[in-house]
Amino acid sequence: MKRLLVGDSREKLLATLETILRHWGYRTLVSSNQQRLTSLVKETTPDLLIFGEQILQDTSSAIRQTVIEKVAAGTPLLVMTDNLKSPTLEIPYETLPVPVDIFHLFEKVQKYLEEYPRKNIRLALQLPGMLCLGKSCHLAEVLSLSTRGLFVKTGFRLQKGDNFRIVFPLIGMKKELEVGGRVLYSVRPDPDNNFLQGVGVEFTDISQETLEALQGFLEGCLLDGLPGQTGEKLVAENTSKDSAEKPTLHLINPAA
């Protein structure tokens, strides 16, 4: 299991990242204490470091020097920043803006931790759909969805390269999407896949409005899938107008 070490002075931000990263299957250690962070960087072998820029600002601090040595030895670093100006460090790093965009976080984590990284969050789900090719339409079921494509279960035989339209609802958002798609691969029924028949599809004409709707829907599904009532709590914390604290998440669809 890949290990991440996250350090920042903002406890709510740490809690948010810990919840999401663990839900994605990563062993995640977090701390706001610089002395403990220094020890963890020295004594553990994290696969990725995620640190707030304020922790690394003091050029004479032990934690800054320890992180520099770790990164020089090959451990990648993401620096969380809440302004447009990147911090000055003598080592390679990438920035992670705060409030954190879940999709951006996913892309960065995948880039450094996975052998075959995905750029887009893909969620398993079950949505009714209608697949239309020419004047012929057939019932279908969406089994996985991302902002770039989907896998649809259908008895309609399609070949690689076929173009069609698909309609499906974004349940909970009172929206229905119709997008064009192209078949990337097909799955034929056999005992090894429990007789599943369907096609993997890439979207071909997705508008910015449709993309944002999909991101908002997937964001809501991801937050709903967090343990217990964590997702609802995160939405409430990041949309409250009464809170004096800055939000930790950049929510595309706060009402989802």
SVG drawing of the C-alpha trace seen along z (x, -y; Angstrom):
<svg xmlns="http://www.w3.org/2000/svg" viewBox="-36 -35 55 54">
<polyline fill="none" stroke="black" stroke-width="0.4" points="0.0,0.0 1.4,-3.4 2.1,-5.8 1.6,-9.6 2.8,-12.1 0.8,-15.3 1.9,-18.3 0.0,-21.5 -0.9,-23.9 -4.6,-23.8 -6.2,-20.9 -9.4,-20.9 -7.4,-20.7 -5.5,-17.8 -8.6,-16.0 -10.2,-16.6 -7.2,-15.2 -6.7,-12.3 -10.4,-11.2 -10.3,-11.5 -6.8,-9.9 -7.6,-6.9 -10.9,-6.4 -8.9,-6.1 -6.9,-3.3 -3.7,-5.1 -2.0,-4.8 -2.0,-8.4 -0.1,-10.0 -0.9,-13.6 0.4,-16.0 0.5,-19.8 3.4,-19.4 6.7,-20.3 8.9,-18.2 6.7,-15.2 6.7,-15.8 10.5,-16.1 10.7,-12.7 8.2,-11.1 10.1,-12.4 13.4,-11.0 12.1,-7.7 9.5,-6.6 9.6,-6.0 6.6,-7.9 5.9,-7.6 4.6,-11.2 4.9,-14.3 2.1,-16.9 3.1,-20.0 1.6,-23.4 3.9,-26.2 3.9,-27.9 5.6,-24.9 8.4,-25.2 8.9,-28.9 11.5,-29.1 14.8,-28.6 16.5,-27.6 13.9,-25.1 14.7,-21.4 11.5,-20.3 12.4,-22.3 16.0,-20.9 14.7,-17.3 12.1,-17.7 14.7,-19.0 16.9,-16.0 14.0,-13.6 13.0,-15.2 16.6,-15.2 16.7,-11.5 13.7,-11.0 10.5,-11.5 8.0,-13.7 6.6,-16.8 3.3,-18.6 3.2,-22.1 -0.2,-23.4 -0.5,-27.1 -3.4,-29.5 -2.0,-32.2 -0.9,-32.5 2.8,-33.0 4.8,-29.7 7.1,-29.3 10.8,-29.5 12.4,-26.1 15.7,-24.6 14.0,-21.3 11.5,-20.2 7.9,-20.3 4.4,-20.9 1.7,-23.1 -1.7,-22.1 -3.9,-25.1 -6.1,-25.5 -9.1,-25.2 -8.3,-21.8 -10.1,-20.7 -10.8,-16.9 -10.2,-16.3 -6.9,-18.1 -5.8,-16.2 -6.8,-12.9 -4.7,-13.6 -1.6,-14.6 -1.8,-11.6 -2.3,-9.2 0.6,-10.8 3.1,-10.0 1.7,-6.8 0.3,-4.7 2.2,-2.7 -0.7,-3.4 -2.1,-6.8 -5.6,-7.9 -6.2,-11.6 -9.9,-11.4 -11.9,-10.1 -14.0,-7.1 -16.8,-5.9 -18.7,-2.6 -22.4,-3.3 -25.7,-2.2 -27.7,-4.7 -30.5,-4.0 -29.7,-5.1 -30.9,-5.2 -28.4,-4.5 -29.3,-5.8 -27.6,-4.9 -29.3,-6.5 -33.1,-6.1 -32.7,-3.1 -32.7,-3.5 -32.1,-0.9 -32.3,-0.7 -28.9,-0.6 -27.3,-0.8 -24.3,-3.0 -22.0,-1.0 -19.0,-3.4 -18.7,-7.1 -16.0,-9.8 -15.8,-13.2 -14.3,-11.7 -16.3,-8.6 -18.3,-5.7 -18.9,-1.9 -22.4,-1.0 -24.1,2.3 -26.2,3.0 -27.4,5.9 -27.1,3.8 -24.0,5.0 -21.6,2.2 -18.1,2.3 -15.0,0.3 -15.2,-3.1 -19.0,-3.2 -20.5,-6.6 -23.8,-7.1 -25.8,-9.3 -26.4,-8.3 -28.9,-9.9 -28.7,-9.3 -29.9,-11.2 -27.7,-12.8 -29.7,-11.5 -30.0,-14.0 -29.3,-17.0 -32.6,-16.9 -30.6,-16.9 -30.5,-14.7 -27.5,-14.6 -27.3,-13.7 -23.8,-13.3 -22.1,-11.8 -19.8,-8.9 -17.5,-6.6 -16.8,-3.0 -13.3,-2.3 -13.8,1.4 -16.5,4.0 -17.1,6.7 -18.7,9.9 -20.6,12.1 -18.9,15.2 -18.6,17.0 -15.4,15.2 -17.3,11.8 -20.6,13.1 -22.0,12.8 -21.7,9.1 -22.1,7.4 -21.3,3.8 -19.0,1.2 -16.4,-1.3 -17.1,-4.7 -15.2,-8.1 -17.3,-11.3 -16.9,-13.1 -18.8,-16.4 -18.9,-17.3 -19.5,-21.0 -18.1,-23.0 -21.6,-23.1 -21.9,-19.4 -18.4,-18.8 -19.1,-21.0 -22.4,-19.1 -20.6,-15.8 -17.9,-17.0 -20.5,-18.2 -22.3,-14.9 -19.1,-12.8 -18.0,-15.1 -21.3,-14.5 -21.1,-10.7 -17.5,-10.7 -18.5,-12.7 -21.6,-10.6 -19.3,-7.5 -17.1,-8.7 -17.5,-6.8 -20.5,-7.7 -21.6,-11.3 -18.2,-12.6 -19.3,-13.8 -22.2,-15.8 -20.0,-17.3 -17.4,-18.4 -20.0,-20.0 -21.5,-21.9 -18.0,-23.1 -17.1,-24.3 -20.3,-26.1 -21.2,-27.7 -21.4,-31.5 -21.0,-31.8 -17.6,-30.1 -14.6,-32.5 -12.3,-29.8 -11.4,-29.5 -12.9,-26.4 -10.6,-23.4 -12.4,-22.1 -13.2,-23.8 -16.7,-22.4 -18.1,-22.5 -21.7,-21.7 -22.1,-22.4 -25.7,-21.3 -24.9,-17.9"/>
</svg>
